[in-house]
Amino acid sequence: MPYDAKTIAYAKAKGIAEDELALVVNGCSGGIRWIYALGGRRISCEGCCNQHDIDYQLGGTPAMRQAADLQLRQCTGAVGGWKRARAWAMWAAVRLAGRWYWAGE
């Protein structure tokens, strides 16, 4: 799977070389993608979601999961208005359902 430059840079910062990046990133999954698709639009925060996918697959402590979720909310809500509401909705969704995808320690 080809990764975008932002995802490669983030993985490298985490100590994972591009050719070793066996993690699966799928951008923003779940209901948010469907909502945007219904409106004929593409979600603009795919890089934020890819970073979140990488964090979840690397795992760690519960505090690290909470930090990854907070980073997702901050990244996706960089601008006020709808983006801020979207950020909080995404944060709530990953806090509620994300534990099933967290790699743990």
C-alpha positions in Angstrom: 0.0 0.0 0.0 1.5 3.4 -0.9 1.6 5.8 2.0 1.3 9.5 1.8 4.4 11.7 2.7 2.8 12.7 6.0 2.2 9.1 7.1 5.8 8.1 6.1 7.3 11.0 8.0 5.2 10.2 11.1 6.1 6.5 11.0 9.8 7.5 10.6 9.5 9.7 13.6 8.2 6.7 15.5 11.3 4.7 14.3 9.6 2.8 11.5 11.3 3.0 8.1 9.0 3.3 5.0 10.1 -0.2 3.7 9.3 -1.7 7.1 5.9 0.0 7.4 3.7 -3.1 7.6 1.0 -1.2 9.5 -2.3 -0.8 7.8 -3.7 2.7 7.6 -7.0 3.4 6.0 -7.6 7.1 6.5 -10.8 8.0 8.3 -12.9 4.9 8.6 -16.3 4.4 10.2 -19.3 6.6 9.8 -17.5 9.8 9.1 -16.4 8.6 5.7 -19.9 7.6 4.7 -21.3 11.0 5.8 -18.8 12.8 3.5 -19.4 10.3 0.7 -23.1 11.0 0.8 -22.4 14.6 0.2 -20.0 13.8 -2.7 -17.0 15.1 -0.7 -13.8 13.6 0.5 -12.7 14.1 4.1 -9.8 16.5 4.5 -8.2 15.0 7.5 -7.0 11.6 6.2 -3.4 12.3 7.4 -4.7 12.8 11.0 -6.6 9.5 10.8 -3.5 7.7 9.3 -1.4 8.9 12.2 -4.1 7.7 14.6 -4.1 4.2 12.9 -0.3 4.0 13.3 -0.5 4.9 17.0 -3.2 2.3 17.6 -1.2 -0.4 15.9 2.0 0.5 17.8 0.0 0.3 21.1 1.2 1.1 24.5 -0.3 2.1 27.8 -3.9 3.3 28.3 -2.4 6.8 28.8 -0.8 6.5 25.4 -4.1 5.5 23.8 -5.7 8.5 25.5 -3.0 10.8 24.1 -3.4 9.3 20.6 -7.1 10.0 20.7 -6.5 13.6 21.9 -4.0 14.1 19.1 -6.6 13.0 16.6 -9.2 15.4 18.1 -6.7 18.3 18.0 -5.5 17.5 14.4 -9.0 17.1 12.9 -10.4 20.1 14.7 -7.7 22.6 13.7 -10.3 25.0 12.4 -13.5 25.9 14.3 -17.1 25.4 13.1 -18.0 22.0 11.5 -14.4 20.8 11.8 -14.5 21.3 15.5 -17.8 19.4 15.8 -16.4 16.6 13.6 -13.3 16.4 15.8 -15.3 16.0 19.0 -17.6 13.3 17.3 -14.5 11.4 16.1 -12.9 11.6 19.5 -16.0 10.3 21.2 -16.3 7.4 18.7 -12.7 6.3 19.2 -12.9 6.6 23.0 -16.0 4.4 23.0 -15.1 1.8 20.4 -11.4 2.2 19.9 -10.4 -0.2 22.7 -11.1 -3.1 20.4 -8.4 -1.9 18.0 -5.7 -0.7 20.5 -2.7 -3.0 20.3 -2.1 -2.6 24.1 1.3 -3.1 25.7 
